[in-house]
Amino acid sequence: MSSTPPPPPPPPPPSDASGGGYGGGVQPTLENPLINYWKKVVLENYANFEGRARRAEFWWYALANIIIGIVFNILIAISGIFWVLDIIYGLAVLIPGIAVGIRRLHDTDKSGWWLLIGLVPFVGIIVLIVFFATEGSRPANQWGQSPKFGA
């Protein structure tokens, strides 16, 4: 009894130029929003207090800074010398943090001066979290077009 191996499978169909469909086309790499929004806030809009910032921009930037803070705390626990880098980083992102907070408030039709309500113990930070989590206004306001709904 002689058995012959099965024939090889047919070649895959040629992919279209758009890369859509299954297999064949080059799949675009997924962007990392955590890093992209951190770079957008710190490198591209370092001291930009004008305009509006989407919720995603603000919260991804906040998450990145929380993660960096946790890493610094771990490093400080290992070796106390890392507090110097923690202070330098904190000072470096102070201005962009204030700027993105102000732009986020602009997106919700509020003045950047509302950021000062965070100085009120307990209640201030809760009010700011509500403002930051509120969806931005759809129409253009005095700070420009909506980054989410604008043209």
C-alpha positions in Angstrom: 0.0 0.0 0.0 1.6 3.2 -1.2 0.4 6.4 0.2 1.1 9.7 -1.5 1.3 12.9 0.5 -1.6 15.3 0.0 -1.0 18.1 -2.5 0.2 21.4 -1.1 -2.4 24.0 -0.3 -3.1 26.6 -3.0 -1.2 29.9 -2.7 -3.1 32.7 -0.8 -5.0 35.1 -3.0 -3.2 38.4 -3.8 -4.0 41.1 -1.3 -5.6 44.4 -2.3 -3.7 47.6 -2.1 -5.6 48.8 1.0 -4.3 45.9 3.1 -7.9 45.1 4.2 -9.4 41.6 4.5 -7.8 38.6 6.0 -4.0 38.0 5.7 -1.7 38.9 3.0 -1.7 42.7 3.5 0.7 44.5 5.8 -1.1 45.2 9.0 -0.6 48.7 10.5 1.1 48.7 13.9 -1.2 49.6 16.7 -0.3 52.9 18.3 0.2 53.2 22.0 -2.1 55.9 23.2 -0.3 56.1 26.6 3.0 57.1 25.0 1.5 59.1 22.2 -0.7 61.3 24.4 2.2 61.8 26.9 4.4 62.9 24.0 1.6 65.2 22.7 1.2 66.9 26.0 4.9 67.2 27.1 6.7 67.5 23.8 4.3 69.1 21.4 2.2 71.3 23.8 4.7 71.9 26.6 3.3 75.3 27.7 0.3 75.6 25.4 -2.5 77.1 27.5 -4.7 77.9 24.5 -7.2 75.7 22.8 -8.9 72.5 24.0 -7.9 69.0 25.1 -9.9 65.9 24.7 -10.7 63.6 27.6 -8.5 61.0 26.2 -5.5 63.4 26.0 -5.9 64.4 29.6 -6.6 61.0 31.1 -3.9 59.1 29.2 -1.4 61.8 30.3 -2.6 61.4 33.9 -2.2 57.6 33.7 1.3 57.9 32.3 2.3 60.1 35.1 0.7 57.8 37.7 2.7 54.9 36.3 5.9 56.9 36.2 5.3 58.0 39.8 4.9 54.3 40.9 8.1 53.4 39.1 9.9 56.2 40.8 8.5 55.1 44.2 9.8 51.6 43.6 13.2 52.9 42.6 13.4 55.2 45.6 12.6 52.2 47.8 15.5 50.3 46.2 17.9 53.2 46.4 17.2 56.6 47.9 19.2 58.5 45.3 16.3 58.2 42.8 14.4 61.0 44.7 16.5 63.4 42.7 15.2 62.1 39.4 11.7 62.1 40.8 12.0 65.8 41.8 13.5 66.7 38.4 10.7 64.8 36.5 8.0 66.4 38.7 9.3 69.9 37.9 9.7 69.1 34.2 6.0 68.0 33.9 4.5 70.6 36.2 3.9 73.2 33.4 2.5 70.7 30.8 0.3 69.2 33.5 -1.2 72.6 34.3 -1.5 73.4 30.6 -3.4 70.2 29.8 -5.7 70.7 32.8 -6.5 74.2 31.5 -7.1 73.0 28.0 -9.3 70.2 29.3 -11.4 72.8 31.2 -11.6 74.9 28.0 -13.1 71.9 26.3 -15.9 71.8 28.9 -16.6 75.6 28.4 -14.9 76.6 31.6 -12.1 79.1 32.2 -8.7 77.8 33.2 -9.0 79.6 36.5 -11.3 76.8 37.6 -8.1 74.8 38.1 -7.6 76.8 41.3 -10.7 75.1 42.9 -8.4 72.1 43.4 -6.8 74.1 46.3 -10.1 73.7 48.3 -9.5 70.7 50.6 -11.4 67.5 49.7 -14.2 69.1 47.6 -12.0 70.9 45.1 -10.3 67.8 43.7 -13.7 66.1 43.4 -15.1 69.0 41.5 -12.1 69.0 39.2 -12.4 65.2 38.6 -16.0 65.8 37.6 -15.0 68.6 35.2 -12.2 66.6 33.7 -14.5 63.6 33.2 -17.3 65.6 31.6 -17.6 65.3 27.8 -16.5 68.5 26.0 -18.9 70.7 24.3 -19.7 69.9 20.6 -19.9 73.4 19.1 -16.9 75.7 18.9 -16.5 77.9 21.9 -14.2 80.9 22.7 -11.2 78.5 22.9 -11.7 77.0 19.4 -13.2 74.0 17.7 -13.8 70.8 19.5 -10.9 68.4 19.0 -13.3 65.5 19.0 -16.2 66.9 16.9 -14.6 69.8 15.1 -13.8 70.0 11.5 
